[in-house]
C-alpha cells in the first residue's frame, strides 16, 4: 500500500501490481475472520499448530483494520469501508481497547483517533527519558529488546507522520515528537567500524553498541518522516488523486484466471534443463546420504 500510495514506479507487467498484492493479502485475511470465537476478529496465527493460534491480539486486528481502511481510501470501494467498520466495531468493543474515556457516537473516528494519539505520545515518549524522544518502553530501559522490538519504532513513527498528513489538525501536536526523535536517531548513526551504523537509544548521542536491520529501519523511518513538513502535508495518493497502481479485487481469493497484475506467487515453466539439473542434484544428495550411512556403519 505504501508503494501504491506514493506512486512508486510499477513493477514489470508480468509481476503483480502494488495494489493487487495488497488486495490479495486483504482477501486472504478477510477469509480468516473468526466469528466462532470471541464474536469475531482475527487470530494471531493461521494454523492451529502454531503457537499463538488460540488468541486474538491488537497487532493482527489493527493491521487488518489499517489495510482495509487504506484500501477503502485508495479505491473508494465500499466493500473495504464495510470491512474496516466491521473490524473497528468488533475491536472497539473487545477487551483489546479501553474505550471508556474517549469512544463516542458523535465523532466516530476523530475522537478515538485523538485518544489513541494522546496515549501513544504519553506511553512511548516518556519525559523522564528525553524530551519528546521515542522509547521502546517494554524493553529499551532494561536492555532486553529482541529482533521484533528493534523494528517497532519504525512502524509507529511512520504511522504518526501519516496521521499528521491525513488529519492535519494533529500535525502541530505530532511534529515536535517526530523532529526530536529524528534528531535523536541521527545522533545514534555514527557507530560501528564504518562510522555509520545506527543504534537504538535515540536519547543518547553515544552509540549504544547495537546494530541490525531493525535499528536501521527505525532510524531511517524517523529521518524520512522528518522530510515531511507541517507546511507541506500532502496526503498519500488515491486512485482519484493520481495514483496509478492497477488493482485486482479478486486477487488472492482463489477465483479467476491468473492474469498480468494479479497478486500471487510468480512462477516459471519448468524446462528440460531444469529437470536435468534437479535430477543431478537429487542423485548427488542420494550418493552423499548413502556414503555417509556406509561410513557410520563401518
TORMI-240193 format. One record per residue (C-alpha): x, y, z. Coordinates in pm, 1 decimal. Layout:
# TORMI-240193
px=X; py=Y; pz=Z
...
//
This chain:
# TORMI-240193
px=0.0; py=0.0; pz=0.0
px=287.5; py=232.0; pz=72.7
px=419.7; py=180.5; pz=-279.3
px=77.1; py=243.3; pz=-432.4
px=9.8; py=549.1; pz=-215.7
px=342.7; py=708.4; pz=-305.7
px=312.6; py=624.1; pz=-677.4
px=631.1; py=420.2; pz=-660.8
px=722.8; py=300.3; pz=-1012.4
px=521.5; py=-7.2; pz=-1103.3
px=684.2; py=-349.3; pz=-1142.3
px=702.9; py=-509.8; pz=-1484.7
px=365.3; py=-614.5; pz=-1623.1
px=428.5; py=-985.4; pz=-1567.6
px=451.7; py=-923.6; pz=-1193.9
px=166.4; py=-836.6; pz=-955.7
px=94.6; py=-465.6; pz=-909.6
px=139.1; py=-298.8; pz=-569.8
px=-234.7; py=-254.3; pz=-525.2
px=-317.0; py=-608.3; pz=-638.8
px=-72.1; py=-753.1; pz=-386.4
px=-238.6; py=-554.3; pz=-107.9
px=-580.9; py=-670.2; pz=-226.4
px=-458.1; py=-1028.9; pz=-229.0
px=-344.1; py=-1002.5; pz=132.9
px=-674.0; py=-841.7; pz=229.0
px=-881.0; py=-1117.0; pz=65.5
px=-681.8; py=-1388.9; pz=236.5
px=-709.9; py=-1218.0; pz=574.5
px=-1081.7; py=-1146.8; pz=537.2
px=-1138.7; py=-1516.4; pz=468.2
px=-990.8; py=-1589.8; pz=812.1
px=-1231.7; py=-1366.8; pz=1006.3
px=-1342.3; py=-1580.2; pz=1301.2
px=-1698.4; py=-1533.4; pz=1424.3
px=-1695.9; py=-1862.6; pz=1613.9
px=-1471.3; py=-1736.6; pz=1893.4
px=-1499.9; py=-1403.6; pz=2078.8
px=-1768.2; py=-1291.6; pz=1835.1
px=-1526.7; py=-1201.0; pz=1555.0
px=-1175.8; py=-1075.5; pz=1495.0
px=-854.2; py=-1214.5; pz=1353.4
px=-647.6; py=-1482.4; pz=1522.6
px=-277.8; py=-1416.2; pz=1579.2
px=-174.2; py=-1723.6; pz=1379.2
px=-314.1; py=-1906.6; pz=1076.2
px=-263.5; py=-2273.6; pz=1158.4
px=-388.4; py=-2449.0; pz=1475.6
px=-42.0; py=-2597.7; pz=1529.4
px=118.1; py=-2251.6; pz=1555.5
px=193.0; py=-2106.4; pz=1896.1
px=-48.7; py=-1814.4; pz=1934.1
px=-335.5; py=-1962.4; pz=1734.4
px=-553.3; py=-1963.8; pz=2046.3
px=-566.2; py=-1587.6; pz=2097.4
px=-651.7; py=-1263.1; pz=1920.1
px=-440.4; py=-952.4; pz=1967.0
px=-410.9; py=-587.4; pz=1875.4
px=-142.1; py=-636.1; pz=1611.0
px=-338.1; py=-876.3; pz=1391.0
px=-663.2; py=-684.9; pz=1415.3
px=-503.1; py=-341.3; pz=1394.9
px=-313.7; py=-446.3; pz=1084.4
px=-628.1; py=-577.4; pz=918.7
px=-817.8; py=-259.1; pz=1008.0
px=-538.4; py=-43.7; pz=864.5
px=-521.7; py=-243.8; pz=540.9
px=-898.9; py=-231.0; pz=490.1
px=-901.4; py=142.5; pz=564.7
px=-619.1; py=222.3; pz=325.1
px=-775.4; py=13.0; pz=50.0
px=-1105.0; py=191.4; pz=111.7
px=-937.0; py=529.4; pz=82.8
px=-733.0; py=439.6; pz=-224.8
px=-1002.6; py=260.7; pz=-424.9
px=-1325.5; py=411.4; pz=-293.6
px=-1468.4; py=56.5; pz=-286.6
px=-1749.1; py=25.2; pz=-30.4
px=-1654.8; py=-335.9; pz=48.9
px=-1334.2; py=-218.0; pz=212.4
px=-1524.0; py=50.4; pz=403.6
px=-1763.9; py=-212.9; pz=535.0
px=-1479.2; py=-440.0; pz=646.8
px=-1294.0; py=-154.6; pz=816.2
px=-1606.3; py=-63.7; pz=1010.7
px=-1673.2; py=-428.5; pz=1093.1
px=-1321.5; py=-468.4; pz=1232.1
px=-1335.5; py=-141.0; pz=1425.1
px=-1676.2; py=-216.9; pz=1574.7
px=-1554.2; py=-554.3; pz=1698.5
px=-1217.5; py=-423.8; pz=1815.3
px=-1354.4; py=-118.8; pz=1997.4
px=-1597.2; py=-334.8; pz=2193.2
px=-1340.9; py=-602.0; pz=2279.8
px=-1106.4; py=-621.4; pz=2576.6
px=-821.2; py=-515.6; pz=2347.0
px=-918.7; py=-147.4; pz=2366.1
px=-1000.9; py=63.0; pz=2669.8
px=-1253.0; py=299.3; pz=2514.1
px=-1425.4; py=425.0; pz=2826.7
px=-1273.2; py=771.7; pz=2816.2
px=-1292.9; py=868.3; pz=2451.0
px=-1520.8; py=645.2; pz=2237.4
px=-1836.2; py=843.9; pz=2146.7
px=-2107.0; py=829.3; pz=1882.5
px=-2072.6; py=1193.5; pz=1778.7
px=-1720.0; py=1174.0; pz=1638.0
px=-1686.4; py=812.5; pz=1539.3
px=-1332.3; py=834.5; pz=1403.9
px=-1179.2; py=1163.3; pz=1519.7
px=-1246.8; py=1110.6; pz=1890.2
px=-1086.1; py=764.4; pz=1916.2
px=-803.3; py=884.6; pz=1691.6
px=-718.9; py=1164.7; pz=1933.4
px=-747.5; py=926.5; pz=2226.4
px=-509.9; py=674.5; pz=2069.7
px=-271.3; py=951.7; pz=1964.4
px=-256.4; py=1102.1; pz=2312.1
px=-196.6; py=761.8; pz=2468.1
px=79.1; py=684.3; pz=2217.1
px=261.6; py=1010.6; pz=2289.9
px=231.2; py=964.0; pz=2665.0
px=335.7; py=598.9; pz=2664.1
px=618.1; py=586.7; pz=2410.0
px=772.5; py=931.8; pz=2455.2
px=829.9; py=936.6; pz=2833.3
px=951.1; py=1275.1; pz=2956.6
px=1183.8; py=1101.7; pz=3200.6
px=1386.2; py=955.6; pz=2911.5
px=1420.6; py=1257.6; pz=2683.6
px=1218.3; py=1549.0; pz=2556.8
px=969.2; py=1408.7; pz=2303.2
px=1201.3; py=1122.8; pz=2201.3
px=1055.2; py=782.0; pz=2120.6
px=1144.7; py=493.8; pz=2352.4
px=1054.0; py=125.5; pz=2321.2
px=938.1; py=122.6; pz=2682.5
px=878.6; py=-251.6; pz=2706.8
px=1245.0; py=-339.9; pz=2666.5
px=1476.7; py=-47.1; pz=2590.0
px=1528.8; py=71.5; pz=2950.9
px=1617.4; py=-285.7; pz=3051.2
px=1838.0; py=-380.9; pz=2756.8
px=1611.2; py=-673.1; pz=2668.2
px=1490.2; py=-577.3; pz=2318.2
px=1472.9; py=-859.4; pz=2065.6
px=1465.5; py=-865.1; pz=1686.8
px=1098.2; py=-767.8; pz=1671.1
px=1128.0; py=-489.9; pz=1930.5
px=1401.8; py=-317.5; pz=1733.1
px=1164.0; py=-266.3; pz=1438.4
px=864.8; py=-123.8; pz=1626.5
px=981.3; py=237.2; pz=1631.1
px=997.5; py=219.8; pz=1251.9
px=628.1; py=146.5; pz=1215.8
px=499.9; py=381.2; pz=1483.7
px=685.3; py=689.5; pz=1368.8
px=573.8; py=632.5; pz=1007.3
px=214.2; py=598.6; pz=1124.8
px=243.1; py=917.7; pz=1326.0
px=365.1; py=1104.2; pz=1016.6
px=80.9; py=955.4; pz=812.0
px=-168.4; py=1059.8; pz=1079.4
px=-44.4; py=1418.1; pz=1052.6
px=-87.1; py=1404.3; pz=673.8
px=-437.9; py=1261.8; pz=680.6
px=-561.7; py=1460.5; pz=981.4
px=-382.9; py=1799.1; pz=961.9
px=-536.6; py=1912.3; pz=1292.4
px=-298.2; py=1668.4; pz=1462.9
px=16.9; py=1789.6; pz=1284.4
px=110.2; py=2064.2; pz=1531.4
px=91.5; py=1809.7; pz=1814.1
px=280.3; py=1532.9; pz=1636.1
px=560.0; py=1721.1; pz=1464.9
px=772.5; py=1819.3; pz=1766.9
px=791.8; py=1447.3; pz=1856.3
px=898.4; py=1348.9; pz=1506.3
px=1158.8; py=1625.0; pz=1492.4
px=1310.0; py=1537.3; pz=1829.9
px=1309.8; py=1164.6; pz=1754.4
px=1465.3; py=1204.1; pz=1409.5
px=1742.5; py=1420.1; pz=1555.1
px=1799.5; py=1158.2; pz=1824.2
px=1804.5; py=877.3; pz=1566.7
px=2060.3; py=1061.8; pz=1356.9
px=2275.4; py=1101.9; pz=1668.3
px=2286.4; py=720.2; pz=1702.0
px=2400.6; py=663.3; pz=1342.8
px=2774.5; py=708.9; pz=1394.6
px=2860.3; py=366.8; pz=1536.0
px=3027.0; py=52.8; pz=1410.8
px=3351.5; py=14.1; pz=1220.8
px=3210.0; py=217.0; pz=931.2
px=3106.5; py=509.8; pz=1149.6
px=2755.8; py=499.8; pz=1001.0
px=2586.5; py=215.9; pz=1187.7
px=2265.8; py=313.9; pz=1371.3
px=2190.0; py=216.7; pz=1728.1
px=1859.5; py=221.3; pz=1912.2
px=1878.3; py=461.8; pz=2206.6
px=1769.9; py=788.0; pz=2049.1
px=1801.2; py=977.2; pz=2376.7
px=2180.4; py=945.0; pz=2363.0
px=2431.9; py=1064.1; pz=2104.6
px=2673.7; py=790.4; pz=2212.8
px=2625.9; py=477.2; pz=2001.4
px=2465.7; py=211.6; pz=2220.1
px=2659.3; py=-75.9; pz=2060.4
px=2357.6; py=-241.6; pz=1896.8
px=2309.3; py=-283.4; pz=1525.5
px=2088.1; py=-466.5; pz=1280.0
px=1804.3; py=-432.4; pz=1032.2
px=1557.6; py=-315.5; pz=1298.7
px=1779.5; py=-34.2; pz=1421.7
px=1847.2; py=81.0; pz=1064.8
px=1477.5; py=63.6; pz=972.4
px=1376.3; py=266.3; pz=1274.3
px=1635.4; py=538.2; pz=1222.5
px=1554.8; py=560.9; pz=850.9
px=1182.1; py=592.3; pz=920.5
px=1239.8; py=870.7; pz=1171.4
px=1467.5; py=1069.7; pz=941.2
px=1245.5; py=1019.3; pz=634.9
px=934.4; py=1120.1; pz=829.9
px=1106.3; py=1443.9; pz=921.2
px=1130.3; py=1530.4; pz=549.9
px=756.2; py=1597.2; pz=555.5
px=682.6; py=1940.3; pz=696.1
px=382.7; py=2093.6; pz=866.9
px=359.9; py=2334.0; pz=573.0
px=352.8; py=2052.2; pz=318.7
px=127.8; py=1773.8; pz=443.9
px=32.6; py=1638.8; pz=103.9
px=-166.1; py=1323.2; pz=169.5
px=-77.0; py=991.5; pz=2.1
px=-218.6; py=929.8; pz=-344.0
px=-550.6; py=760.8; pz=-415.2
px=-691.1; py=636.3; pz=-743.9
px=-878.9; py=967.0; pz=-770.6
px=-581.2; py=1193.1; pz=-698.3
px=-320.0; py=1049.6; pz=-933.5
px=-246.1; py=701.5; pz=-802.0
px=-170.9; py=473.4; pz=-1097.1
px=-128.6; py=123.2; pz=-949.4
px=-385.9; py=-109.1; pz=-1115.2
px=-594.2; py=-325.6; pz=-888.2
px=-742.3; py=-673.5; pz=-885.5
px=-1024.8; py=-704.6; pz=-630.6
px=-1031.1; py=-1085.9; pz=-667.4
px=-656.6; py=-1133.3; pz=-612.3
px=-575.2; py=-1395.2; pz=-353.6
px=-933.8; py=-1517.8; pz=-335.2
px=-873.4; py=-1830.3; pz=-540.3
px=-1113.3; py=-1719.3; pz=-814.0
px=-1044.8; py=-1612.8; pz=-1169.3
px=-762.3; py=-1693.3; pz=-1407.7
px=-404.5; py=-1587.6; pz=-1348.3
px=-351.4; py=-1271.8; pz=-1549.2
px=-84.4; py=-999.5; pz=-1550.8
px=-130.7; py=-779.5; pz=-1248.8
px=-288.6; py=-1049.0; pz=-1035.3
px=-130.4; py=-1091.0; pz=-694.0
px=4.4; py=-1435.3; pz=-622.9
px=319.2; py=-1645.3; pz=-637.2
px=518.7; py=-1577.4; pz=-952.5
px=625.5; py=-1899.9; pz=-1121.3
px=807.3; py=-2000.3; pz=-1437.4
px=757.2; py=-2306.5; pz=-1656.0
px=997.0; py=-2588.4; pz=-1569.9
px=1200.9; py=-2681.1; pz=-1875.7
px=1413.5; py=-2979.8; pz=-1969.8
px=1728.6; py=-2812.7; pz=-1834.0
px=1562.3; py=-2751.3; pz=-1500.0
px=1454.5; py=-3114.4; pz=-1478.2
px=1804.5; py=-3236.7; pz=-1566.4
px=1960.2; py=-3011.3; pz=-1305.5
px=1713.2; py=-3130.2; pz=-1042.2
px=1791.7; py=-3491.5; pz=-1132.2
px=2165.6; py=-3436.3; pz=-1092.2
px=2121.9; py=-3266.4; pz=-756.5
px=1893.6; py=-3546.6; pz=-636.5
px=2149.4; py=-3808.0; pz=-741.2
px=2429.9; py=-3623.6; pz=-561.7
px=2226.8; py=-3593.1; pz=-240.5
px=2140.6; py=-3965.0; pz=-257.2
px=2505.2; py=-4062.6; pz=-309.2
px=2617.3; py=-3844.3; pz=-18.1
px=2344.5; py=-3986.7; pz=205.8
px=2432.4; py=-4349.0; pz=121.5
px=2804.1; py=-4275.2; pz=156.5
px=2751.8; py=-4119.9; pz=497.3
px=2542.4; py=-4415.5; pz=610.4
px=2810.4; py=-4661.9; pz=492.5
px=3079.9; py=-4465.0; pz=677.0
px=2881.4; py=-4470.3; pz=1001.7
px=2814.1; py=-4844.5; pz=975.0
px=3180.0; py=-4925.9; pz=903.8
//
